[in-house]
Amino acid sequence: MPKQDHYRTFIGRLEVSLADGHYLESAWYAYAVLEDRLRSLLRSSGTEFHSRTNRQITMMGPKLRELKERRARVPLLAAEFSDALHDALDVWKEDRNNLTHAMADATMTVADIDASAKKLAVDGARLVRDYCALCRRMKKQAIK
């Protein structure tokens, strides 16, 4: 399956799982698509490797930090990748981590887990739309 079809399948599944109330599943698909979009932004702004260590960046937090740092050197990224968009994904990432740990540690009630998962899924779906649009704008501007 070509990568673009794979990506579209995940977005479709994200939307269906969200509509069906399968929030953890929806959040998982959102995470996969967001990681893909961050990799695309890294490629569009230079490389998938860290600018100082020349190592591939594998985790979401370091990808976000690298992109924020690159804004000083990549005018197109500076124009398109806002603090608000960066910060929204950073908060979502932390919420996802916190929910995962709370589920594993049994530090949240099932009702709280369900509410957190719903919020994570809804916010994740919005971020997927925002980051997909950002990547499209970056590619369109790079072609000009």
C-alpha positions as CSV (number, residue, x, y, z in Angstrom):
1,M,0.0,0.0,0.0
2,P,1.5,3.4,-1.0
3,K,2.2,5.7,2.0
4,Q,-0.4,8.2,1.0
5,D,-3.1,5.5,1.0
6,H,-1.8,4.2,4.4
7,Y,-2.1,7.8,5.7
8,R,-5.6,8.3,4.3
9,T,-6.7,5.0,5.8
10,F,-5.5,6.1,9.2
11,I,-7.3,9.4,9.0
12,G,-10.5,7.6,7.9
13,R,-10.2,5.2,10.8
14,L,-9.6,8.1,13.2
15,E,-12.8,9.8,12.1
16,V,-14.8,6.5,12.3
17,S,-13.5,5.5,15.7
18,L,-14.1,9.1,17.0
19,A,-17.7,9.1,15.7
20,D,-18.3,5.6,17.2
21,G,-17.0,6.7,20.6
22,H,-13.8,4.5,20.5
23,Y,-11.7,7.3,21.9
24,L,-8.5,5.4,22.8
25,E,-8.4,4.0,19.3
26,S,-9.1,7.4,17.8
27,A,-6.3,9.0,19.9
28,W,-3.9,6.2,18.8
29,Y,-4.6,6.9,15.1
30,A,-4.2,10.7,15.8
31,Y,-0.8,10.0,17.4
32,A,0.3,8.0,14.3
33,V,-0.8,10.7,11.9
34,L,0.7,13.5,13.9
35,E,4.1,11.7,14.1
36,D,4.0,11.3,10.4
37,R,3.2,15.0,9.9
38,L,6.0,16.0,12.2
39,R,8.4,13.9,10.1
40,S,7.1,15.6,7.0
41,L,7.7,19.0,8.6
42,L,11.2,18.0,9.5
43,R,11.9,16.8,5.9
44,S,10.3,20.0,4.5
45,S,12.5,22.2,6.7
46,G,15.8,20.3,6.0
47,T,16.2,16.8,7.4
48,E,14.7,14.3,9.8
49,F,17.9,14.4,11.8
50,H,18.7,16.6,14.8
51,S,20.6,19.8,13.7
52,R,23.2,19.4,16.5
53,T,23.7,15.7,16.9
54,N,22.9,14.5,13.4
55,R,20.8,11.7,14.9
56,Q,17.4,10.7,13.7
57,I,14.7,12.2,15.9
58,T,12.3,9.4,17.0
59,M,10.1,10.9,19.7
60,M,7.4,13.6,19.4
61,G,8.8,16.0,22.0
62,P,12.3,16.2,20.5
63,K,10.7,16.6,17.0
64,L,8.6,19.6,18.3
65,R,11.7,21.2,19.9
66,E,13.7,20.8,16.8
67,L,11.0,22.3,14.6
68,K,10.7,25.2,17.0
69,E,14.5,25.8,16.9
70,R,14.5,25.6,13.1
71,R,12.1,28.5,12.8
72,A,15.1,30.8,13.3
73,R,16.9,29.3,10.3
74,V,14.0,28.4,8.0
75,P,11.8,31.4,7.0
76,L,9.0,29.3,5.6
77,L,8.8,27.3,8.8
78,A,8.8,30.5,10.8
79,A,6.0,31.8,8.7
80,E,3.8,28.7,9.0
81,F,4.6,27.0,12.3
82,S,3.1,29.2,15.0
83,D,3.8,29.0,18.7
84,A,0.1,28.2,19.2
85,L,0.2,25.2,16.9
86,H,3.5,24.0,18.6
87,D,2.1,24.5,22.1
88,A,-1.2,22.8,21.3
89,L,0.6,19.6,20.2
90,D,3.0,19.8,23.1
91,V,0.0,19.9,25.6
92,W,-1.7,17.1,23.7
93,K,1.5,15.0,23.9
94,E,1.7,15.5,27.6
95,D,-2.0,14.7,28.1
96,R,-1.5,11.5,26.1
97,N,1.6,10.5,28.2
98,N,-0.3,11.3,31.5
99,L,-3.3,9.3,30.5
100,T,-1.1,6.3,29.5
101,H,0.7,6.4,32.8
102,A,-2.5,6.9,34.8
103,M,-4.0,3.9,33.1
104,A,-0.9,1.8,33.8
105,D,-0.6,2.9,37.4
106,A,-4.4,2.8,38.1
107,T,-4.3,6.3,39.4
108,M,-7.5,7.5,37.6
109,T,-11.0,6.2,37.9
110,V,-12.4,4.5,34.8
111,A,-14.8,7.4,34.4
112,D,-11.9,9.9,34.5
113,I,-10.0,7.7,32.0
114,D,-13.0,7.7,29.7
115,A,-13.3,11.5,29.9
116,S,-9.6,12.0,29.3
117,A,-9.6,9.6,26.4
118,K,-12.5,11.5,24.8
119,K,-10.8,14.8,25.2
120,L,-7.6,13.4,23.8
121,A,-9.4,12.0,20.8
122,V,-11.3,15.2,20.0
123,D,-8.2,17.4,20.5
124,G,-6.1,14.9,18.5
125,A,-8.5,14.9,15.5
126,R,-8.4,18.8,15.5
127,L,-4.6,18.7,15.6
128,V,-4.5,16.2,12.8
129,R,-6.5,18.6,10.6
130,D,-4.3,21.5,11.7
131,Y,-1.0,19.7,11.1
132,C,-2.2,18.2,7.8
133,A,-3.1,21.7,6.6
134,L,0.3,23.0,7.8
135,C,2.2,20.4,5.8
136,R,0.1,21.1,2.7
137,R,0.9,24.9,3.1
138,M,4.6,24.2,3.6
139,K,4.7,21.9,0.5
140,K,2.7,24.4,-1.6
141,Q,4.9,27.3,-0.6
142,A,8.1,25.3,-1.2
143,I,7.0,24.6,-4.8
144,K,6.5,28.3,-5.6
